[in-house]
C-alpha cells in the first residue's frame, strides 16, 4: 500500500480562480532515498472483518522525515532557525511559484549546478508577496531507480558517491541577497539541493527547502 504526502496549491492570481498542482508522490518500500536516512517501510498490520461485522484496517510505517516529497525547515541546517511548526502559515499557503527549467543542462551533465545565469533568464521576477522557486531538473526518469537517482557510486550509510543536479553556492547567495524579502523557499526534484554550506549559513536560515520527489514522476511534469 502507498501513502501520499500533502497537496500544495499555488494561486496564480489574487482572485478566486487558482490552479492546484499536486507535488506529491506515492510512498512505497521501493522509493529512492538518501543513503544516510531510514528508508520508507510499510507494514499492513490489520485488514479484516471483525466479529461485530464491520471492516477494520490499521497499518504501520517507518521512515525518515526526508523521504519523498517533503519540506526541510530552516532548522534542518541552522539551530537558531524555525522548525516546521514555527514557519508562519502565510509562507506556506496560497503563495506564487516560479518554475525554472534546467532539464536540458542536467541531461547533459548529471552533476549540473544551477547558475545565476539560469535565474537571470527568468528575470525580472514580478511575483507579489511571497513566492517559491521550483527547479525542474528532469530527474523524473530516474524515480524509483535508486542507483540512477542517487548516483551509480552511492553507498548506503554514506553521503559519498552521490551524483545528481543541485544549486551552486553563489546562486543561493544571489537569491538570498536579491529576494530575501519575498522568496520564502526553493524546491528541487532531486535528493537534495546539494549546496555545500556550513550549518548556520544565511541561505539555510532564510529559506525553506522543499524536496519535490513527487515531480519526478508526476503527470504535471513539462516532459
C-alpha positions as a LaTeX table, in Angstrom:
\begin{tabular}{lrrr}
\hline
Residue & $x$ (\AA) & $y$ (\AA) & $z$ (\AA) \\
\hline
Unk1 & 0.00 & 0.00 & 0.00 \\
Unk2 & 1.19 & 3.51 & $-0.79$ \\
Unk3 & 0.79 & 6.79 & 1.03 \\
Unk4 & 0.51 & 10.26 & $-0.38$ \\
Unk5 & 2.06 & 13.22 & 1.40 \\
Unk6 & 0.23 & 16.53 & 1.06 \\
Unk7 & $-1.03$ & 18.64 & $-1.77$ \\
Unk8 & 0.47 & 22.03 & $-2.42$ \\
Unk9 & $-1.65$ & 24.66 & $-4.14$ \\
Unk10 & $-0.19$ & 27.72 & $-5.77$ \\
Unk11 & $-2.53$ & 30.62 & $-6.56$ \\
Unk12 & $-1.91$ & 32.10 & $-9.97$ \\
Unk13 & $-3.68$ & 35.37 & $-9.26$ \\
Unk14 & $-5.08$ & 37.43 & $-6.42$ \\
Unk15 & $-8.60$ & 36.36 & $-7.41$ \\
Unk16 & $-10.53$ & 33.22 & $-6.55$ \\
Unk17 & $-9.50$ & 31.29 & $-9.64$ \\
Unk18 & $-6.46$ & 29.13 & $-8.99$ \\
Unk19 & $-4.64$ & 26.08 & $-10.17$ \\
Unk20 & $-3.72$ & 23.39 & $-7.66$ \\
Unk21 & $-0.62$ & 21.41 & $-8.52$ \\
Unk22 & $-0.14$ & 18.05 & $-6.85$ \\
Unk23 & 3.53 & 17.78 & $-5.95$ \\
Unk24 & 3.17 & 14.51 & $-4.09$ \\
Unk25 & 4.35 & 11.03 & $-4.92$ \\
Unk26 & 3.14 & 7.68 & $-3.62$ \\
Unk27 & 5.48 & 6.32 & $-0.97$ \\
Unk28 & 6.41 & 2.66 & $-1.11$ \\
Unk29 & 9.21 & 0.37 & 0.01 \\
Unk30 & 10.84 & 0.73 & $-3.42$ \\
Unk31 & 11.18 & 4.54 & $-3.40$ \\
Unk32 & 14.54 & 6.24 & $-3.85$ \\
Unk33 & 16.11 & 7.52 & $-0.62$ \\
Unk34 & 19.05 & 9.49 & 0.74 \\
Unk35 & 21.64 & 6.83 & 1.68 \\
Unk36 & 22.18 & 8.09 & 5.23 \\
Unk37 & 18.46 & 8.16 & 6.05 \\
Unk38 & 15.93 & 5.49 & 7.03 \\
Unk39 & 14.09 & 4.02 & 4.04 \\
Unk40 & 10.30 & 4.01 & 3.87 \\
Unk41 & 8.90 & 0.77 & 5.26 \\
Unk42 & 5.20 & $-0.03$ & 5.26 \\
Unk43 & 3.58 & $-2.90$ & 7.14 \\
Unk44 & $-0.07$ & $-3.85$ & 6.84 \\
Unk45 & $-0.95$ & $-4.63$ & 10.45 \\
Unk46 & $-4.64$ & $-5.42$ & 10.23 \\
Unk47 & $-7.17$ & $-5.69$ & 7.41 \\
Unk48 & $-10.15$ & $-7.86$ & 8.33 \\
Unk49 & $-13.83$ & $-8.13$ & 9.13 \\
Unk50 & $-14.42$ & $-8.16$ & 12.87 \\
Unk51 & $-16.76$ & $-10.41$ & 14.82 \\
Unk52 & $-19.08$ & $-7.42$ & 15.07 \\
Unk53 & $-19.42$ & $-7.40$ & 11.25 \\
Unk54 & $-17.51$ & $-4.26$ & 10.40 \\
Unk55 & $-14.28$ & $-3.94$ & 8.47 \\
Unk56 & $-11.18$ & $-2.67$ & 10.28 \\
Unk57 & $-7.84$ & $-1.64$ & 8.80 \\
Unk58 & $-4.73$ & $-0.42$ & 10.62 \\
Unk59 & $-1.19$ & $-0.06$ & 9.33 \\
Unk60 & 2.31 & 0.90 & 10.45 \\
Unk61 & 5.04 & 2.72 & 8.62 \\
Unk62 & 8.56 & 3.83 & 9.50 \\
Unk63 & 10.50 & 6.39 & 7.53 \\
Unk64 & 12.99 & 9.20 & 7.61 \\
Unk65 & 11.44 & 12.67 & 7.65 \\
Unk66 & 13.40 & 13.33 & 4.45 \\
Unk67 & 11.53 & 10.81 & 2.31 \\
Unk68 & 9.61 & 11.56 & $-0.86$ \\
Unk69 & 8.07 & 14.99 & $-1.29$ \\
Unk70 & 8.91 & 16.85 & 1.89 \\
Unk71 & 9.76 & 20.20 & 3.41 \\
Unk72 & 13.06 & 20.92 & 5.13 \\
Unk73 & 12.52 & 23.57 & 7.78 \\
Unk74 & 15.38 & 26.12 & 8.16 \\
Unk75 & 16.22 & 24.34 & 11.45 \\
Unk76 & 17.44 & 21.37 & 9.39 \\
Unk77 & 20.79 & 23.16 & 8.95 \\
Unk78 & 20.56 & 26.03 & 11.42 \\
Unk79 & 19.93 & 25.55 & 15.14 \\
Unk80 & 18.79 & 29.16 & 15.51 \\
Unk81 & 16.15 & 28.98 & 12.79 \\
Unk82 & 12.50 & 27.94 & 12.53 \\
Unk83 & 11.33 & 24.40 & 12.99 \\
Unk84 & 8.41 & 23.29 & 10.83 \\
Unk85 & 5.74 & 24.30 & 13.33 \\
Unk86 & 7.32 & 27.75 & 13.66 \\
Unk87 & 7.18 & 28.69 & 9.97 \\
Unk88 & 4.49 & 31.39 & 9.58 \\
Unk89 & 1.45 & 29.90 & 7.84 \\
Unk90 & 1.39 & 32.73 & 5.28 \\
Unk91 & 4.72 & 31.43 & 3.96 \\
Unk92 & 3.22 & 28.01 & 3.27 \\
Unk93 & $-0.21$ & 28.64 & 1.76 \\
Unk94 & $-1.50$ & 30.42 & $-1.35$ \\
Unk95 & 1.93 & 31.52 & $-2.48$ \\
Unk96 & 3.08 & 32.02 & $-6.07$ \\
Unk97 & 5.66 & 29.79 & $-7.72$ \\
Unk98 & 8.23 & 30.19 & $-10.46$ \\
Unk99 & 9.39 & 27.03 & $-12.24$ \\
Unk100 & 12.93 & 27.26 & $-13.60$ \\
Unk101 & 13.60 & 24.53 & $-16.15$ \\
Unk102 & 17.21 & 23.32 & $-16.25$ \\
Unk103 & 16.39 & 19.83 & $-17.53$ \\
Unk104 & 18.40 & 20.21 & $-20.75$ \\
Unk105 & 21.54 & 21.19 & $-18.84$ \\
Unk106 & 21.04 & 18.33 & $-16.37$ \\
Unk107 & 20.55 & 15.78 & $-19.14$ \\
Unk108 & 23.97 & 16.75 & $-20.46$ \\
Unk109 & 25.60 & 16.88 & $-17.01$ \\
Unk110 & 24.27 & 14.75 & $-14.14$ \\
Unk111 & 26.15 & 16.89 & $-11.63$ \\
Unk112 & 24.90 & 20.17 & $-13.07$ \\
Unk113 & 24.55 & 23.03 & $-10.61$ \\
Unk114 & 22.03 & 25.80 & $-11.25$ \\
Unk115 & 23.82 & 29.06 & $-12.07$ \\
Unk116 & 22.99 & 32.72 & $-11.61$ \\
Unk117 & 22.58 & 32.96 & $-15.40$ \\
Unk118 & 19.87 & 30.29 & $-15.19$ \\
Unk119 & 18.00 & 32.55 & $-12.78$ \\
Unk120 & 18.53 & 35.70 & $-14.82$ \\
Unk121 & 16.83 & 34.12 & $-17.83$ \\
Unk122 & 13.59 & 34.30 & $-15.85$ \\
Unk123 & 14.05 & 37.82 & $-14.55$ \\
Unk124 & 12.52 & 40.20 & $-13.84$ \\
Unk125 & 10.51 & 38.15 & $-11.35$ \\
Unk126 & 7.31 & 40.10 & $-10.82$ \\
Unk127 & 5.55 & 37.96 & $-8.25$ \\
Unk128 & 3.66 & 39.67 & $-5.46$ \\
Unk129 & 4.16 & 38.98 & $-1.78$ \\
Unk130 & 5.74 & 35.58 & $-1.07$ \\
Unk131 & 6.86 & 33.08 & $-3.71$ \\
Unk132 & 8.90 & 29.92 & $-4.12$ \\
Unk133 & 11.26 & 28.89 & $-6.91$ \\
Unk134 & 10.97 & 25.30 & $-8.14$ \\
Unk135 & 13.94 & 23.93 & $-10.06$ \\
Unk136 & 12.94 & 21.32 & $-12.63$ \\
Unk137 & 15.94 & 19.11 & $-13.43$ \\
Unk138 & 14.14 & 16.30 & $-15.26$ \\
Unk139 & 15.22 & 13.70 & $-12.72$ \\
Unk140 & 11.78 & 12.17 & $-13.36$ \\
Unk141 & 13.29 & 9.48 & $-15.49$ \\
Unk142 & 15.22 & 8.04 & $-12.55$ \\
Unk143 & 12.49 & 7.89 & $-9.89$ \\
Unk144 & 12.40 & 4.55 & $-8.05$ \\
Unk145 & 15.76 & 3.60 & $-9.56$ \\
Unk146 & 17.99 & 4.18 & $-6.56$ \\
Unk147 & 21.29 & 3.70 & $-8.39$ \\
Unk148 & 20.39 & 6.18 & $-11.13$ \\
Unk149 & 18.59 & 8.63 & $-8.85$ \\
Unk150 & 21.25 & 8.83 & $-6.14$ \\
Unk151 & 24.28 & 8.13 & $-8.33$ \\
Unk152 & 25.94 & 4.94 & $-9.60$ \\
Unk153 & 28.68 & 5.09 & $-6.96$ \\
Unk154 & 26.49 & 5.75 & $-3.93$ \\
Unk155 & 26.80 & 3.58 & $-0.82$ \\
Unk156 & 24.30 & 3.07 & 2.00 \\
Unk157 & 25.04 & 4.92 & 5.24 \\
Unk158 & 27.30 & 7.35 & 3.41 \\
Unk159 & 26.93 & 10.63 & 1.52 \\
Unk160 & 29.92 & 9.78 & $-0.66$ \\
Unk161 & 29.45 & 8.89 & $-4.29$ \\
Unk162 & 26.19 & 10.82 & $-4.76$ \\
Unk163 & 25.58 & 12.24 & $-8.22$ \\
Unk164 & 22.61 & 14.44 & $-9.12$ \\
Unk165 & 21.93 & 18.10 & $-10.01$ \\
Unk166 & 21.86 & 20.84 & $-7.42$ \\
Unk167 & 22.30 & 24.58 & $-6.89$ \\
Unk168 & 25.60 & 26.47 & $-6.88$ \\
Unk169 & 26.56 & 28.22 & $-3.64$ \\
Unk170 & 26.85 & 31.56 & $-5.46$ \\
Unk171 & 23.37 & 31.06 & $-6.90$ \\
Unk172 & 21.95 & 30.56 & $-3.40$ \\
Unk173 & 23.73 & 33.74 & $-2.28$ \\
Unk174 & 22.30 & 35.63 & $-5.25$ \\
Unk175 & 18.74 & 34.55 & $-4.46$ \\
Unk176 & 19.04 & 35.41 & $-0.77$ \\
Unk177 & 20.62 & 38.79 & $-1.38$ \\
Unk178 & 18.17 & 39.84 & $-4.10$ \\
Unk179 & 14.90 & 38.29 & $-2.97$ \\
Unk180 & 15.23 & 37.89 & 0.81 \\
Unk181 & 12.02 & 39.85 & 1.47 \\
Unk182 & 9.77 & 37.75 & $-0.78$ \\
Unk183 & 11.42 & 34.42 & $-1.65$ \\
Unk184 & 10.40 & 32.00 & 1.09 \\
Unk185 & 11.57 & 28.70 & $-0.34$ \\
Unk186 & 13.22 & 26.75 & $-3.11$ \\
Unk187 & 12.27 & 23.32 & $-4.40$ \\
Unk188 & 14.09 & 20.75 & $-6.48$ \\
Unk189 & 13.20 & 17.31 & $-7.86$ \\
Unk190 & 16.38 & 15.55 & $-6.67$ \\
Unk191 & 17.50 & 14.13 & $-3.33$ \\
Unk192 & 18.95 & 17.47 & $-2.21$ \\
Unk193 & 19.84 & 20.96 & $-3.39$ \\
Unk194 & 23.48 & 19.97 & $-2.66$ \\
Unk195 & 24.66 & 23.42 & $-1.56$ \\
Unk196 & 27.89 & 22.77 & 0.33 \\
Unk197 & 27.22 & 25.29 & 3.05 \\
Unk198 & 28.24 & 25.50 & 6.70 \\
Unk199 & 25.30 & 24.61 & 9.01 \\
Unk200 & 24.44 & 28.14 & 10.13 \\
Unk201 & 24.77 & 29.70 & 6.69 \\
Unk202 & 22.39 & 32.53 & 5.79 \\
Unk203 & 20.95 & 30.53 & 2.91 \\
Unk204 & 19.54 & 27.88 & 5.20 \\
Unk205 & 18.45 & 30.44 & 7.78 \\
Unk206 & 16.26 & 32.42 & 5.41 \\
Unk207 & 14.87 & 29.81 & 3.04 \\
Unk208 & 12.67 & 26.80 & 3.48 \\
Unk209 & 13.82 & 23.96 & 1.25 \\
Unk210 & 11.30 & 21.67 & $-0.40$ \\
Unk211 & 12.41 & 18.39 & $-1.93$ \\
Unk212 & 9.96 & 17.65 & $-4.73$ \\
Unk213 & 10.36 & 13.94 & $-5.16$ \\
Unk214 & 6.81 & 13.94 & $-6.46$ \\
Unk215 & 7.70 & 15.88 & $-9.59$ \\
Unk216 & 10.00 & 13.04 & $-10.52$ \\
Unk217 & 7.10 & 11.05 & $-11.88$ \\
Unk218 & 4.12 & 13.34 & $-11.86$ \\
Unk219 & 1.77 & 13.92 & $-14.76$ \\
Unk220 & 2.39 & 17.61 & $-14.15$ \\
Unk221 & 5.95 & 17.41 & $-15.47$ \\
Unk222 & 6.82 & 19.51 & $-18.52$ \\
Unk223 & 8.30 & 16.43 & $-20.22$ \\
\hline
\end{tabular}
